[in-house]
Amino acid sequence: MVDNEKIMSYIGETPSDLVFWSFRYFLGRRTIHANVFAQNLAKAYPYLDDGTQSMIKREIERAIELDDLGDECDKEVWLDVLRNISIKFN
């Protein structure tokens, strides 16, 4: 039996917390999984709480400044996420 409420009580206060921590793990990684996560993050972004949206946007912008987005293919997908966030949600 899956008990999502109990799982979240151990992981964080909201699903947005879990998404943010996952985002932090994947940002800058050099794997196909980072690419897949970034694509899905762009779809989930409008459903995250405002604070999480803000932190994600800021951290992607900071990673760009530090040139810390991973390999070229990873950079492209994170830049796409930022473009989509900026176009659709600002």
C-alpha positions as CSV (number, residue, x, y, z in Angstrom):
1,M,0.0,0.0,0.0
2,V,1.4,3.4,-1.0
3,D,0.8,6.2,1.5
4,N,1.8,9.4,-0.2
5,E,0.9,11.5,2.9
6,K,3.2,9.4,5.1
7,I,6.0,9.5,2.5
8,M,5.8,13.3,2.3
9,S,5.8,13.6,6.1
10,Y,9.3,12.2,6.0
11,I,10.5,13.9,2.9
12,G,9.3,17.5,3.1
13,E,6.3,19.6,3.7
14,T,5.1,19.7,0.1
15,P,5.7,18.0,-3.2
16,S,7.4,21.2,-4.3
17,D,10.1,20.5,-1.7
18,L,10.8,17.2,-3.2
19,V,10.9,18.7,-6.7
20,F,13.3,21.4,-5.6
21,W,15.7,19.0,-3.9
22,S,15.6,16.8,-7.0
23,F,16.3,19.9,-9.1
24,R,19.3,20.7,-7.0
25,Y,20.6,17.2,-7.5
26,F,20.3,17.2,-11.3
27,L,21.4,20.8,-12.1
28,G,24.9,20.6,-13.5
29,R,25.0,16.8,-13.7
30,R,26.2,15.2,-16.9
31,T,23.7,12.4,-17.4
32,I,20.7,11.7,-19.6
33,H,18.6,11.7,-16.4
34,A,19.4,15.4,-15.9
35,N,18.1,16.0,-19.4
36,V,14.9,14.1,-18.8
37,F,14.3,15.7,-15.4
38,A,14.8,19.2,-16.8
39,Q,12.2,18.5,-19.6
40,N,9.7,17.3,-17.0
41,L,10.5,20.2,-14.6
42,A,9.5,22.6,-17.3
43,K,6.1,20.9,-17.5
44,A,5.6,20.8,-13.7
45,Y,6.9,24.3,-13.1
46,P,3.5,26.1,-13.2
47,Y,2.2,23.7,-10.5
48,L,5.0,24.4,-8.0
49,D,4.6,26.9,-5.2
50,D,5.8,30.5,-5.9
51,G,8.8,30.2,-3.6
52,T,10.1,27.0,-5.3
53,Q,9.5,28.6,-8.7
54,S,11.6,31.6,-7.7
55,M,14.4,29.5,-6.3
56,I,14.6,27.3,-9.4
57,K,14.8,30.3,-11.7
58,R,17.4,32.0,-9.6
59,E,19.6,28.8,-9.4
60,I,19.5,28.2,-13.1
61,E,20.5,31.8,-13.7
62,R,23.3,31.5,-11.2
63,A,24.5,28.2,-12.8
64,I,24.6,30.1,-16.2
65,E,26.8,32.8,-14.6
66,L,29.2,30.1,-13.2
67,D,29.1,28.1,-16.4
68,D,28.0,25.1,-14.3
69,L,25.1,23.6,-16.3
70,G,26.9,20.4,-17.3
71,D,27.9,19.3,-20.8
72,E,26.7,21.1,-23.9
73,C,23.6,19.0,-24.3
74,D,22.8,19.6,-20.7
75,K,23.3,23.3,-21.0
76,E,20.8,23.4,-23.9
77,V,18.1,21.7,-22.0
78,W,18.5,23.9,-18.9
79,L,18.5,27.0,-21.1
80,D,15.3,25.7,-22.7
81,V,13.8,25.3,-19.2
82,L,14.7,28.9,-18.4
83,R,13.4,30.2,-21.7
84,N,10.1,28.4,-21.1
85,I,9.8,29.6,-17.6
86,S,10.4,33.2,-18.7
87,I,8.1,33.1,-21.7
88,K,5.1,31.2,-20.2
89,F,5.2,32.3,-16.6
90,N,6.4,35.9,-16.4
